[in-house]
Amino acid sequence: MSTSLFKKLVVASTLVAAMSGFAAEKNMVECGYAVDATSGNRWKCNKPLVFNPVEKCKDLSSFQANDKYTLAISPNFMKVEDGKNYRLSGWFKSIGKSPAVLYFGLIMYDKNANEIKRKEVTVVKDTDSQLIADAKFGDIVLKVFTCEKWVMSKRMINQNRLLVGFGAEKDYSDLPNRDLAGPVAKFEKKGNFYEVTLKRPLQKTFVSGTKVRQQLNYGGYQYCAALEKTLSGEWQEMTADIMGIAKKGAPDKMFWPGTKYVKVVILANYSMNNDAKTLFTGISFKEVPVKK
């Protein structure tokens, strides 16, 4: 996406957002409730959303998710700023034979509208080191100054979560770091340096002296408002307050490093049963006063 096109999309989505959802003068979410049968097409979904004009909440018609593992992402980018407090909220209801299970939160994006993933911001503490030899495209063995604080525990459930981040900075200014390789198969001391063996070959070349650290690949989006929440047959409001941009990590109540924009994400009908159905409406993301 070109910079000029992205700016036009942001401006357009901001104008539309000002006219939609709960408290229209403040809500930043475009298409926060279902206006007509085409409303669901504006959300990015892996399964279709159905317009339900009968099941209303606060006089707003709702979206209905009928399929298992329905993932819905709001249409517009919403700009956020460090130091400001934002509130995500929405109303949800289960209407299937089995209770519906919900995940509800945010997806983070950088200044260029690139998605920020957990593995790009989740660092393993005190694992800063550097290459002592060039690491070339296709290599699977790295020569690293020290790995004394690196993690490789047999107690870890999934060793494939351990990655190497290149271009690491102690102040975390490299985050989100997308120069990642791995997973790490093993590391072992070889005299005055360590050899780190990867399970997959490098896709880039990194010169000797490049700073590295361990990073962790786990989890998905920031489900700050509902994490595996079982819904009832009555309308329930789910909310979360998010403030500040973290220096590192993927906290639930802060924006992740490098965040400039967000979108709402809903994962509905996360259930073993195929007869769970979810209704939602009044999806809102607003700036609210800072808590004291």
Backbone as JSON, one array per atom type, in Angstrom:
{
  "sequence": "MSTSLFKKLVVASTLVAAMSGFAAEKNMVECGYAVDATSGNRWKCNKPLVFNPVEKCKDLSSFQANDKYTLAISPNFMKVEDGKNYRLSGWFKSIGKSPAVLYFGLIMYDKNANEIKRKEVTVVKDTDSQLIADAKFGDIVLKVFTCEKWVMSKRMINQNRLLVGFGAEKDYSDLPNRDLAGPVAKFEKKGNFYEVTLKRPLQKTFVSGTKVRQQLNYGGYQYCAALEKTLSGEWQEMTADIMGIAKKGAPDKMFWPGTKYVKVVILANYSMNNDAKTLFTGISFKEVPVKK",
  "N": [[0.84, -1.19, 0.0], [0.63, 2.19, -0.93], [2.01, 5.21, 0.54], [0.5, 7.55, 0.18], [-2.02, 6.54, -0.58], [-2.67, 5.1, 1.72], [-2.91, 7.19, 3.59], [-5.15, 8.52, 2.59], [-7.1, 6.56, 2.95], [-7.14, 6.37, 5.74], [-8.04, 8.95, 6.46], [-10.57, 8.95, 5.24], [-11.81, 6.77, 6.55], [-11.87, 7.74, 9.14], [-13.66, 9.88, 8.98], [-16.01, 8.52, 8.33], [-16.24, 6.92, 10.58], [-16.92, 8.75, 12.49], [-19.59, 9.0, 12.21], [-20.94, 6.71, 12.96], [-22.14, 3.87, 14.99], [-22.36, 3.46, 18.66], [-22.85, 6.48, 20.51], [-22.23, 8.48, 18.43], [-20.64, 10.74, 17.98], [-18.2, 10.2, 19.09], [-17.32, 7.57, 18.8], [-14.91, 5.51, 17.25], [-15.08, 3.32, 15.64], [-15.94, 2.08, 12.53], [-19.01, 1.05, 11.21], [-20.14, -0.23, 13.5], [-22.43, -1.48, 14.27], [-25.12, -3.44, 12.83], [-26.54, -2.17, 10.01], [-27.93, -2.86, 7.71], [-28.58, -5.59, 5.4], [-26.19, -5.72, 4.05], [-24.2, -4.88, 5.72], [-22.47, -6.62, 7.1], [-20.63, -7.28, 5.16], [-18.73, -5.35, 5.19], [-17.04, -5.78, 7.25], [-14.0, -7.6, 7.67], [-14.05, -10.92, 7.21], [-13.75, -14.44, 7.94], [-15.86, -16.11, 7.8], [-19.29, -15.62, 6.85], [-21.18, -12.79, 8.14], [-24.43, -12.37, 9.44], [-27.25, -10.26, 8.99], [-29.27, -9.21, 11.62], [-32.22, -7.96, 12.31], [-34.06, -8.19, 14.32], [-33.19, -9.12, 16.87], [-32.24, -6.9, 18.98], [-30.1, -4.52, 20.66], [-30.15, -1.91, 22.85], [-31.66, -0.55, 20.97], [-30.29, -1.02, 18.64], [-29.69, -2.85, 15.7], [-28.32, -6.15, 15.12], [-25.29, -8.04, 14.39], [-25.03, -11.42, 13.31], [-23.27, -14.3, 14.01], [-22.99, -17.36, 12.68], [-21.36, -19.53, 12.21], [-18.84, -21.88, 13.24], [-15.86, -20.8, 14.84], [-15.8, -18.13, 13.78], [-14.14, -15.4, 12.5], [-13.9, -11.97, 12.76], [-12.97, -8.81, 11.59], [-12.77, -5.38, 12.12], [-13.62, -2.67, 9.79], [-12.02, -0.24, 9.53], [-8.9, 1.59, 10.01], [-7.84, 2.76, 13.16], [-6.54, 5.5, 14.73], [-4.16, 5.75, 17.36], [-2.72, 7.24, 20.33], [0.15, 7.64, 22.39], [-0.11, 7.88, 25.93], [-2.76, 8.55, 26.02], [-6.03, 7.42, 27.02], [-7.99, 4.66, 26.11], [-11.13, 3.09, 25.37], [-12.39, -0.04, 24.69], [-15.39, -1.54, 23.71], [-18.35, -3.61, 23.58], [-21.43, -5.3, 22.81], [-22.77, -8.49, 23.48], [-24.28, -11.71, 22.81], [-25.5, -15.0, 23.28], [-27.21, -17.28, 21.19], [-27.54, -19.83, 20.3], [-28.01, -23.45, 20.49], [-26.04, -24.45, 22.09], [-23.9, -22.81, 24.51], [-22.19, -19.93, 23.39], [-18.73, -19.2, 22.84], [-16.46, -16.57, 23.33], [-13.93, -14.43, 21.95], [-12.5, -11.23, 22.16], [-11.07, -8.29, 21.11], [-8.18, -6.4, 20.12], [-6.29, -5.67, 17.14], [-2.99, -4.79, 16.45], [-1.23, -2.23, 14.64], [1.54, -0.84, 12.81], [3.12, 2.36, 11.93], [3.03, 2.23, 9.19], [0.85, 0.77, 8.63], [1.28, -1.95, 8.88], [0.7, -5.13, 10.26], [1.32, -5.81, 13.69], [2.85, -8.44, 15.22], [2.74, -10.82, 17.93], [5.15, -12.26, 18.3], [6.98, -10.49, 17.33], [7.41, -8.59, 19.23], [7.77, -9.76, 21.69], [10.12, -10.42, 23.96], [12.82, -12.4, 25.28], [14.01, -12.12, 28.47], [17.13, -10.56, 29.29], [18.77, -11.72, 27.29], [20.44, -10.59, 25.44], [22.91, -10.48, 22.91], [25.55, -11.01, 20.46], [26.47, -11.58, 17.01], [29.47, -13.31, 16.16], [30.5, -13.95, 13.81], [29.86, -13.81, 10.28], [26.5, -14.5, 9.34], [25.06, -16.3, 6.96], [22.73, -16.27, 4.19], [20.72, -19.13, 4.08], [22.21, -20.51, 5.97], [22.22, -22.61, 8.92], [23.45, -22.64, 11.3], [24.56, -20.49, 13.79], [27.14, -18.35, 15.0], [27.63, -17.14, 18.11], [28.31, -14.65, 20.57], [27.66, -14.95, 23.39], [25.42, -17.11, 25.17], [24.45, -17.38, 27.66], [22.2, -16.69, 29.19], [20.18, -17.64, 27.66], [17.22, -19.46, 26.74], [16.34, -22.82, 26.9], [14.61, -25.07, 27.78], [13.69, -28.26, 28.93], [11.3, -28.42, 30.11], [9.64, -26.71, 28.8], [6.68, -26.46, 26.91], [6.52, -26.25, 24.15], [9.14, -26.15, 22.17], [9.41, -24.93, 19.72], [8.69, -22.33, 19.93], [10.8, -20.65, 20.43], [12.8, -18.12, 19.16], [15.27, -16.34, 17.15], [16.12, -12.99, 17.27], [17.27, -10.45, 15.14], [19.41, -7.54, 14.96], [18.88, -6.44, 17.4], [18.21, -4.14, 20.04], [19.24, -2.75, 23.16], [17.53, -0.89, 24.33], [15.17, -1.54, 23.27], [14.33, -0.32, 20.96], [14.2, -1.43, 18.48], [11.89, -2.83, 18.25], [8.63, -3.19, 16.81], [10.3, -6.15, 15.94], [11.1, -7.59, 12.98], [13.0, -9.1, 11.84], [13.45, -12.05, 12.21], [14.43, -15.38, 13.06], [14.46, -18.97, 13.01], [12.68, -21.85, 14.29], [14.75, -22.19, 17.33], [16.87, -24.89, 17.52], [18.91, -25.91, 19.16], [21.51, -24.82, 21.42], [24.97, -24.49, 22.13], [27.98, -24.35, 24.05], [31.08, -23.49, 22.65], [34.09, -23.43, 23.27], [35.18, -20.17, 23.48], [32.83, -19.09, 22.55], [29.4, -19.46, 21.43], [27.47, -21.89, 19.67], [24.58, -21.65, 17.82], [21.98, -23.54, 16.73], [19.62, -23.66, 14.17], [16.26, -24.62, 13.29], [15.32, -24.09, 10.81], [16.63, -22.81, 7.73], [18.4, -19.66, 7.4], [16.87, -16.75, 5.97], [17.95, -14.41, 5.24], [21.02, -12.49, 5.09], [23.29, -11.79, 7.71], [25.69, -9.67, 9.14], [28.83, -10.11, 10.88], [28.92, -9.06, 14.27], [26.37, -8.13, 14.4], [23.7, -7.41, 16.53], [21.89, -9.62, 18.64], [19.05, -11.38, 20.05], [16.99, -13.57, 22.07], [13.64, -14.26, 21.13], [10.12, -14.74, 21.63], [7.68, -16.85, 20.33], [4.39, -16.95, 20.52], [0.85, -17.25, 21.17], [-1.82, -15.04, 20.0], [-3.79, -12.45, 18.8], [-4.44, -9.38, 20.69], [-6.54, -10.07, 23.01], [-8.17, -8.31, 24.82], [-10.64, -7.59, 25.94], [-12.31, -9.8, 26.08], [-11.55, -13.06, 26.78], [-11.8, -16.18, 25.83], [-14.48, -16.23, 26.76], [-17.49, -17.39, 28.02], [-20.66, -16.97, 26.76], [-23.93, -15.8, 27.74], [-27.55, -16.16, 27.43], [-28.47, -13.61, 27.53], [-28.03, -10.14, 26.75], [-24.74, -8.98, 27.07], [-22.3, -6.67, 28.13], [-18.99, -6.23, 27.07], [-15.9, -4.97, 28.04], [-12.81, -3.09, 27.88], [-10.07, -1.18, 29.05], [-7.4, 0.54, 27.56], [-4.19, 1.83, 27.72], [-1.37, 3.78, 26.86], [1.81, 3.02, 25.27], [3.64, 0.16, 25.18], [7.11, -0.55, 25.92], [8.23, -3.0, 25.44], [7.2, -6.4, 24.86], [3.85, -7.89, 25.01], [1.48, -6.71, 26.41], [-1.82, -6.9, 27.97], [-3.25, -4.6, 28.62], [-2.09, -2.43, 27.46], [-0.93, -0.75, 24.48], [0.97, -2.44, 21.99], [4.57, -2.35, 21.35], [5.44, 0.15, 19.0], [2.91, 0.62, 18.0], [0.57, 2.39, 16.06], [-1.89, 2.39, 14.91], [-5.06, 0.7, 15.29], [-7.3, -2.13, 14.95], [-10.53, -3.59, 15.52], [-11.05, -6.89, 16.7], [-12.93, -9.85, 16.53], [-13.5, -13.05, 17.65], [-15.71, -15.43, 17.24], [-17.93, -17.99, 18.47], [-16.15, -19.95, 19.43], [-15.91, -22.94, 19.98], [-16.36, -26.42, 20.77], [-18.68, -27.39, 19.84], [-21.0, -27.33, 17.09], [-23.32, -25.9, 17.07], [-23.39, -23.45, 18.3], [-24.13, -19.98, 18.4], [-23.55, -16.54, 17.83], [-24.49, -13.24, 18.71], [-23.74, -9.82, 18.06], [-23.29, -6.31, 18.73], [-23.13, -2.66, 18.77], [-20.37, -2.11, 18.79], [-17.57, -0.49, 19.94], [-14.94, 1.94, 20.06], [-13.26, 4.22, 21.84], [-11.72, 7.32, 22.85], [-11.23, 7.96, 26.21], [-11.49, 9.62, 29.45], [-8.47, 9.74, 31.39], [-7.86, 7.35, 33.9], [-7.84, 8.05, 37.4]],
  "CA": [[0.0, 0.0, 0.0], [1.42, 3.41, -0.98], [1.78, 6.11, 1.66], [-0.6, 8.47, -0.15], [-3.28, 5.79, -0.53], [-2.95, 4.78, 3.12], [-3.38, 8.41, 4.24], [-6.51, 8.77, 2.13], [-7.97, 5.57, 3.59], [-7.26, 6.73, 7.14], [-8.9, 10.13, 6.53], [-11.93, 8.54, 4.88], [-12.37, 5.92, 7.6], [-12.1, 8.57, 10.32], [-14.89, 10.62, 8.73], [-17.13, 7.59, 8.43], [-16.33, 6.47, 11.97], [-17.56, 9.79, 13.28], [-21.03, 8.97, 11.97], [-21.48, 5.37, 13.18], [-22.0, 3.2, 16.28], [-22.81, 4.13, 19.87], [-22.29, 7.82, 20.73], [-21.62, 8.67, 17.12], [-19.67, 11.82, 17.93], [-16.94, 9.79, 19.69], [-16.91, 6.21, 18.44], [-13.98, 5.46, 16.12], [-15.32, 2.1, 14.85], [-16.86, 2.16, 11.41], [-19.92, -0.1, 11.1], [-20.16, -0.9, 14.8], [-23.65, -2.28, 14.38], [-25.63, -3.83, 11.52], [-27.54, -1.25, 9.48], [-28.74, -3.59, 6.74], [-28.06, -6.92, 5.05], [-24.84, -5.64, 3.47], [-23.26, -4.36, 6.71], [-21.46, -7.62, 7.42], [-19.61, -7.33, 4.1], [-17.72, -4.33, 5.43], [-16.06, -6.4, 8.14], [-13.2, -8.65, 7.05], [-14.45, -12.13, 7.92], [-13.5, -15.74, 7.32], [-17.2, -16.68, 7.63], [-20.21, -14.48, 6.69], [-22.02, -12.28, 9.21], [-25.82, -12.23, 9.01], [-27.98, -9.13, 9.55], [-30.4, -9.61, 12.46], [-32.94, -6.74, 12.7], [-35.01, -8.5, 15.39], [-32.44, -9.16, 18.13], [-31.61, -5.6, 19.12], [-29.59, -4.08, 21.96], [-30.18, -0.43, 22.87], [-32.3, -0.16, 19.7], [-29.4, -1.25, 17.5], [-29.71, -4.19, 15.12], [-27.08, -6.88, 15.44], [-24.66, -9.03, 13.52], [-25.15, -12.79, 13.81], [-22.24, -15.23, 13.55], [-23.58, -18.71, 12.77], [-20.38, -20.59, 11.95], [-17.78, -22.14, 14.2], [-14.61, -20.06, 14.66], [-15.97, -16.95, 12.92], [-13.21, -14.31, 12.8], [-14.36, -10.73, 12.15], [-12.07, -7.68, 11.83], [-13.47, -4.14, 11.75], [-13.16, -2.17, 8.49], [-11.15, 0.93, 9.43], [-7.78, 1.82, 10.92], [-8.14, 3.78, 14.18], [-5.27, 6.03, 15.22], [-4.02, 5.87, 18.82], [-1.58, 8.02, 20.77], [0.7, 7.31, 23.7], [-0.55, 8.79, 26.99], [-4.22, 8.68, 26.02], [-6.73, 6.23, 27.46], [-9.03, 4.26, 25.15], [-12.0, 2.03, 25.86], [-13.03, -0.94, 23.74], [-16.59, -2.13, 24.28], [-19.3, -4.21, 22.66], [-22.5, -6.08, 23.43], [-22.76, -9.83, 22.91], [-25.34, -12.59, 23.28], [-25.5, -16.34, 22.69], [-28.58, -17.69, 20.86], [-27.54, -21.2, 19.8], [-28.37, -24.51, 21.43], [-24.92, -24.52, 23.04], [-23.36, -21.48, 24.81], [-21.11, -19.48, 22.51], [-17.51, -18.75, 23.5], [-16.05, -15.34, 22.65], [-12.68, -13.68, 22.09], [-12.82, -9.88, 21.72], [-9.94, -7.43, 21.41], [-7.61, -5.49, 19.14], [-5.1, -5.98, 16.34], [-2.1, -3.63, 16.42], [-0.56, -1.93, 13.37], [2.56, 0.2, 12.91], [2.85, 3.61, 11.2], [2.81, 1.91, 7.78], [-0.31, -0.13, 8.6], [1.68, -3.35, 8.92], [0.28, -5.76, 11.5], [2.34, -6.13, 14.68], [2.57, -9.76, 15.77], [3.31, -11.04, 19.27], [6.54, -12.71, 18.25], [7.83, -9.36, 16.95], [7.58, -7.69, 20.38], [7.93, -10.52, 22.93], [11.54, -10.73, 24.11], [13.24, -13.19, 26.44], [14.79, -11.19, 29.29], [18.58, -10.7, 29.5], [19.38, -12.63, 26.3], [21.16, -9.81, 24.43], [24.23, -10.97, 22.53], [25.86, -10.57, 19.1], [27.16, -12.54, 16.16], [30.92, -13.13, 16.06], [30.84, -14.3, 12.44], [28.74, -13.59, 9.38], [25.48, -15.54, 9.21], [24.68, -16.11, 5.56], [21.48, -16.84, 3.68], [20.78, -20.59, 3.98], [22.88, -21.12, 7.12], [21.39, -23.01, 10.05], [24.28, -22.53, 12.51], [25.03, -19.15, 14.07], [28.18, -18.21, 16.01], [27.15, -16.06, 18.97], [29.26, -14.34, 21.63], [27.23, -15.64, 24.6], [24.02, -17.54, 25.29], [24.36, -17.83, 29.05], [20.84, -16.49, 29.71], [19.2, -18.11, 26.69], [16.29, -20.46, 27.26], [16.1, -24.08, 26.18], [14.25, -25.93, 28.9], [12.9, -29.44, 28.6], [9.98, -28.24, 30.68], [8.81, -25.91, 27.91], [5.72, -27.28, 26.18], [6.78, -26.2, 22.72], [10.43, -25.5, 21.89], [9.31, -24.18, 18.47], [8.38, -20.95, 20.24], [12.03, -19.89, 20.65], [13.32, -17.54, 17.93], [16.38, -15.39, 17.25], [15.86, -11.68, 16.69], [18.5, -9.79, 14.69], [19.33, -6.09, 15.05], [18.28, -6.15, 18.71], [18.74, -3.01, 20.79], [18.97, -2.88, 24.59], [16.41, -0.03, 24.7], [14.02, -2.12, 22.57], [13.9, 0.55, 19.87], [14.05, -2.23, 17.26], [10.58, -3.49, 18.26], [8.52, -4.61, 16.49], [11.43, -6.69, 15.2], [10.63, -8.58, 12.0], [14.15, -9.9, 11.4], [13.42, -13.2, 13.11], [14.79, -16.68, 12.46], [14.26, -20.09, 13.92], [12.94, -21.93, 15.74], [16.06, -22.63, 17.81], [16.92, -26.34, 17.8], [19.79, -26.07, 20.31], [22.71, -23.98, 21.46], [25.99, -25.12, 22.97], [29.23, -23.6, 24.18], [32.21, -23.98, 21.85], [35.24, -22.61, 23.64], [34.82, -18.83, 23.95], [31.61, -18.62, 21.9], [28.31, -20.43, 21.38], [26.85, -22.22, 18.39], [23.12, -21.74, 17.88], [21.48, -24.29, 15.57], [18.23, -23.36, 13.84], [15.5, -25.7, 12.63], [15.09, -23.68, 9.43], [17.74, -21.97, 7.26], [18.22, -18.2, 7.35], [16.34, -16.18, 4.74], [18.71, -13.19, 5.0], [22.4, -12.52, 5.56], [23.58, -10.83, 8.77], [27.15, -9.57, 9.27], [29.43, -10.24, 12.21], [28.68, -7.89, 15.1], [24.94, -7.86, 14.5], [23.15, -7.72, 17.85], [20.82, -10.61, 18.6], [18.42, -11.77, 21.31], [15.91, -14.54, 21.91], [12.27, -13.78, 21.16], [9.19, -15.82, 21.9], [6.55, -16.93, 19.41], [3.25, -17.61, 21.15], [-0.37, -16.47, 21.25], [-2.32, -14.36, 18.82], [-4.13, -11.05, 18.96], [-4.63, -8.9, 22.06], [-7.95, -10.24, 23.37], [-8.18, -7.6, 26.1], [-11.99, -7.42, 26.48], [-12.9, -11.12, 26.36], [-10.64, -14.16, 26.46], [-12.51, -17.45, 26.05], [-15.63, -15.89, 27.6], [-18.74, -18.1, 27.7], [-21.76, -16.01, 26.73], [-25.25, -16.24, 28.19], [-28.64, -15.82, 26.53], [-28.81, -12.2, 27.71], [-27.01, -9.22, 26.26], [-23.67, -8.65, 28.02], [-21.3, -5.73, 27.63], [-17.59, -6.57, 27.31], [-15.12, -3.74, 27.93], [-11.41, -3.06, 28.31], [-9.37, 0.09, 28.9], [-6.02, 0.36, 27.1], [-3.51, 3.12, 27.78], [0.08, 3.79, 26.75], [2.48, 2.12, 24.35], [4.67, -0.57, 25.9], [8.44, -0.59, 25.32], [8.47, -4.37, 25.02], [6.17, -7.34, 25.27], [2.5, -7.81, 24.47], [0.56, -6.65, 27.55], [-3.24, -6.85, 27.63], [-3.84, -3.3, 28.9], [-1.31, -1.4, 26.78], [-0.65, -1.02, 23.08], [2.27, -3.08, 21.82], [5.59, -1.45, 20.81], [5.32, 0.57, 17.6], [1.52, 0.75, 17.58], [0.02, 3.68, 15.65], [-3.29, 2.17, 14.55], [-5.63, -0.57, 15.73], [-8.6, -2.56, 14.48], [-11.22, -4.49, 16.44], [-11.12, -8.28, 16.25], [-13.89, -10.7, 17.25], [-13.49, -14.48, 17.33], [-16.98, -15.9, 17.79], [-18.26, -19.42, 18.4], [-14.95, -20.74, 19.66], [-16.51, -24.02, 20.75], [-16.3, -27.74, 20.17], [-19.99, -27.67, 19.25], [-21.29, -26.61, 15.86], [-24.62, -25.24, 17.16], [-23.26, -22.17, 19.01], [-24.33, -18.8, 17.56], [-23.24, -15.32, 18.57], [-24.95, -11.94, 18.26], [-23.0, -8.7, 18.63], [-23.63, -4.98, 18.23], [-22.59, -1.58, 19.59], [-18.91, -2.22, 18.92], [-17.12, 0.89, 20.12], [-13.57, 2.21, 20.5], [-13.28, 5.66, 22.11], [-10.83, 7.92, 23.82], [-11.95, 8.28, 27.45], [-10.6, 10.27, 30.42], [-7.48, 8.91, 32.08], [-8.26, 7.0, 35.26], [-7.01, 8.62, 38.46]],
  "C": [[0.88, 1.24, 0.0], [1.07, 4.31, 0.19], [0.6, 7.03, 1.41], [-1.95, 7.78, -0.07], [-3.67, 5.49, 0.9], [-3.5, 6.0, 3.85], [-4.82, 8.72, 3.85], [-7.5, 7.82, 2.8], [-8.2, 5.92, 5.05], [-8.2, 7.91, 7.31], [-10.35, 9.76, 6.28], [-12.57, 7.73, 5.99], [-12.66, 6.71, 8.86], [-13.39, 9.35, 10.19], [-16.11, 9.73, 8.87], [-17.33, 7.16, 9.87], [-17.06, 7.48, 12.84], [-19.08, 9.76, 13.17], [-21.66, 7.63, 12.3], [-21.33, 4.9, 14.6], [-22.61, 3.96, 17.44], [-22.14, 5.5, 19.98], [-21.49, 8.25, 19.51], [-20.55, 9.75, 17.09], [-18.3, 11.39, 18.45], [-16.43, 8.44, 19.19], [-16.04, 6.22, 17.19], [-14.22, 4.26, 15.21], [-16.32, 2.38, 13.74], [-17.7, 0.89, 11.37], [-19.94, -0.92, 12.38], [-21.41, -1.68, 15.08], [-24.19, -2.51, 12.97], [-26.76, -2.91, 11.08], [-28.5, -1.97, 8.54], [-28.03, -4.9, 6.39], [-26.65, -6.9, 4.49], [-23.78, -5.22, 4.49], [-22.13, -5.33, 7.02], [-20.35, -7.72, 6.4], [-18.49, -6.33, 4.34], [-16.67, -4.8, 6.43], [-15.27, -7.45, 7.35], [-13.43, -9.93, 7.85], [-14.03, -13.38, 7.18], [-14.8, -16.51, 7.09], [-18.18, -15.51, 7.57], [-20.92, -14.11, 7.99], [-23.42, -12.03, 8.65], [-26.45, -11.04, 9.72], [-29.17, -9.65, 10.36], [-31.11, -8.35, 12.96], [-33.89, -6.95, 13.88], [-34.33, -8.45, 16.76], [-31.65, -7.87, 18.28], [-31.1, -5.39, 20.55], [-29.49, -2.57, 21.91], [-30.66, 0.12, 21.53], [-31.4, -0.31, 18.49], [-29.55, -2.69, 17.02], [-28.35, -4.84, 15.28], [-26.55, -7.69, 14.26], [-24.86, -10.41, 14.15], [-24.1, -13.66, 13.17], [-22.75, -16.65, 13.77], [-22.55, -19.83, 12.72], [-19.34, -20.68, 13.05], [-16.51, -21.37, 13.83], [-14.76, -18.91, 13.65], [-15.04, -15.85, 13.39], [-13.65, -13.07, 12.03], [-13.45, -9.58, 12.57], [-12.74, -6.42, 11.3], [-12.85, -3.49, 10.53], [-12.02, -1.15, 8.54], [-10.0, 0.93, 10.43], [-8.15, 2.95, 11.88], [-6.83, 4.22, 14.82], [-5.27, 6.15, 16.73], [-2.75, 6.64, 19.14], [-1.15, 7.6, 22.17], [0.21, 8.33, 24.73], [-2.04, 9.01, 27.04], [-4.86, 7.34, 26.39], [-7.88, 5.93, 26.5], [-9.84, 3.12, 25.75], [-12.62, 1.27, 24.69], [-14.26, -1.54, 24.41], [-17.48, -2.7, 23.2], [-20.3, -5.04, 23.43], [-22.64, -7.41, 22.7], [-23.84, -10.69, 23.56], [-25.22, -13.93, 22.57], [-26.95, -16.76, 22.42], [-28.65, -19.12, 20.31], [-27.98, -22.2, 20.86], [-27.3, -24.68, 22.49], [-24.41, -23.11, 23.3], [-22.19, -21.14, 23.88], [-19.94, -18.98, 23.34], [-16.89, -17.64, 22.66], [-14.62, -14.93, 22.98], [-12.92, -12.3, 21.47], [-11.68, -8.96, 22.1], [-9.5, -6.59, 20.23], [-6.48, -6.15, 18.36], [-4.29, -4.7, 16.24], [-1.43, -3.48, 15.05], [0.44, -0.81, 13.58], [2.21, 1.4, 12.04], [2.59, 3.38, 9.72], [1.65, 0.94, 7.59], [0.07, -1.59, 8.44], [1.29, -3.94, 10.27], [1.49, -6.05, 12.4], [1.96, -7.45, 15.34], [3.29, -9.95, 17.11], [4.79, -11.4, 19.22], [7.5, -11.57, 17.93], [8.12, -8.42, 18.11], [7.87, -8.42, 21.69], [9.37, -11.02, 23.05], [11.75, -11.62, 25.33], [14.27, -12.36, 27.2], [16.26, -11.58, 29.36], [19.25, -11.66, 28.52], [20.13, -11.87, 25.2], [22.55, -10.37, 24.19], [24.56, -10.41, 21.15], [26.58, -11.67, 18.33], [28.66, -12.25, 16.17], [31.42, -13.58, 14.69], [29.62, -14.03, 11.57], [27.78, -14.79, 9.4], [24.83, -15.34, 7.85], [23.34, -16.77, 5.24], [21.65, -18.36, 3.52], [21.47, -21.28, 5.13], [21.86, -21.57, 8.17], [22.17, -22.95, 11.36], [24.8, -21.1, 12.63], [26.14, -19.22, 15.12], [27.9, -16.95, 16.81], [28.1, -15.89, 20.15], [28.9, -15.07, 22.92], [25.76, -16.0, 24.53], [23.73, -17.96, 26.73], [22.95, -17.7, 29.63], [19.77, -16.98, 28.73], [18.41, -19.28, 27.26], [16.24, -21.66, 26.33], [15.82, -25.13, 27.24], [13.4, -27.09, 28.43], [11.48, -29.33, 29.15], [9.07, -27.39, 29.8], [7.94, -26.83, 27.06], [6.09, -27.36, 24.7], [8.07, -25.44, 22.44], [10.38, -24.68, 20.61], [8.96, -22.71, 18.7], [9.61, -20.07, 20.33], [12.65, -19.45, 19.32], [14.55, -16.7, 18.22], [15.98, -14.1, 16.56], [17.16, -10.98, 16.36], [18.3, -8.26, 14.71], [18.73, -5.63, 16.36], [18.97, -4.96, 19.37], [18.33, -3.13, 22.25], [17.78, -2.02, 25.03], [15.13, -0.43, 24.0], [13.5, -1.23, 21.43], [13.73, -0.19, 18.55], [12.67, -2.86, 17.17], [9.52, -2.61, 17.59], [9.65, -5.07, 15.57], [10.94, -7.81, 14.28], [11.77, -9.38, 11.38], [14.31, -11.07, 12.37], [13.78, -14.46, 12.36], [14.59, -17.76, 13.5], [13.19, -21.02, 13.4], [14.36, -22.4, 16.06], [15.98, -24.12, 18.13], [17.77, -26.62, 19.04], [20.84, -24.98, 20.29], [23.69, -24.61, 22.42], [27.28, -24.33, 22.94], [30.33, -24.29, 23.41], [33.43, -23.11, 22.17], [34.79, -21.27, 24.17], [33.63, -18.24, 23.21], [30.57, -19.74, 21.94], [27.89, -20.68, 19.94], [25.34, -22.37, 18.61], [22.66, -22.42, 16.59], [19.99, -24.02, 15.39], [17.55, -24.56, 13.18], [15.2, -25.37, 11.16], [16.22, -22.76, 9.0], [17.38, -20.48, 7.24], [17.71, -17.77, 5.98], [16.98, -14.84, 4.4], [20.14, -13.41, 5.47], [22.6, -11.43, 6.6], [25.09, -10.85, 9.04], [27.58, -9.76, 10.71], [29.25, -8.94, 12.99], [27.21, -7.53, 15.24], [24.43, -8.29, 15.87], [21.97, -8.67, 17.71], [20.23, -10.79, 20.0], [17.46, -12.92, 21.03], [14.57, -13.82, 21.97], [11.34, -14.98, 21.18], [7.99, -15.74, 20.96], [5.41, -17.69, 20.09], [2.04, -16.68, 21.05], [-0.72, -15.78, 19.94], [-2.57, -12.9, 19.07], [-4.26, -10.68, 20.44], [-6.12, -8.97, 22.4], [-8.16, -9.64, 24.77], [-9.56, -7.52, 26.73], [-12.69, -8.74, 26.78], [-11.94, -12.19, 25.87], [-11.31, -15.47, 26.85], [-13.68, -17.25, 27.03], [-16.88, -16.64, 27.12], [-19.91, -17.13, 27.83], [-23.06, -16.64, 27.22], [-26.29, -15.87, 27.13], [-29.15, -14.41, 26.7], [-27.69, -11.33, 27.18], [-26.03, -8.88, 27.37], [-22.7, -7.67, 27.37], [-19.91, -6.2, 28.04], [-16.76, -5.3, 27.09], [-13.67, -3.98, 28.35], [-10.86, -1.67, 28.09], [-7.91, -0.19, 28.55], [-5.36, 1.73, 27.08], [-2.01, 2.94, 27.67], [0.61, 2.77, 25.77], [3.66, 1.47, 25.07], [6.01, -0.49, 25.17], [8.77, -1.97, 24.78], [7.3, -5.23, 25.46], [4.81, -7.05, 24.65], [1.48, -7.78, 25.6], [-0.9, -6.52, 27.09], [-3.84, -5.46, 27.79], [-3.03, -2.14, 28.35], [-1.2, -1.77, 25.31], [0.77, -1.57, 22.95], [3.26, -2.11, 21.19], [5.37, -1.14, 19.33], [3.9, 0.79, 17.12], [1.16, 2.19, 17.24], [-1.46, 3.58, 15.32], [-3.75, 0.83, 15.12], [-6.9, -0.86, 14.93], [-9.21, -3.48, 15.53], [-11.23, -5.89, 15.85], [-12.07, -9.06, 17.15], [-13.73, -12.12, 16.74], [-14.69, -15.09, 18.03], [-17.13, -17.41, 17.6], [-17.02, -20.31, 18.5], [-15.36, -21.9, 20.58], [-16.35, -25.34, 20.01], [-17.61, -28.09, 19.47], [-20.23, -26.82, 18.02], [-22.6, -25.83, 15.94], [-24.58, -23.97, 18.01], [-23.41, -21.03, 18.01], [-24.17, -17.56, 18.42], [-23.88, -14.11, 17.9], [-24.04, -10.87, 18.85], [-23.42, -7.39, 17.97], [-23.0, -3.93, 19.15], [-21.1, -1.67, 19.81], [-18.32, -0.81, 18.9], [-15.66, 0.93, 20.57], [-13.46, 3.72, 20.62], [-12.12, 6.07, 22.99], [-11.66, 8.32, 25.03], [-10.98, 8.92, 28.44], [-9.65, 9.28, 31.08], [-7.95, 8.64, 33.49], [-7.3, 7.61, 36.27], [-7.07, 7.76, 39.71]]
}
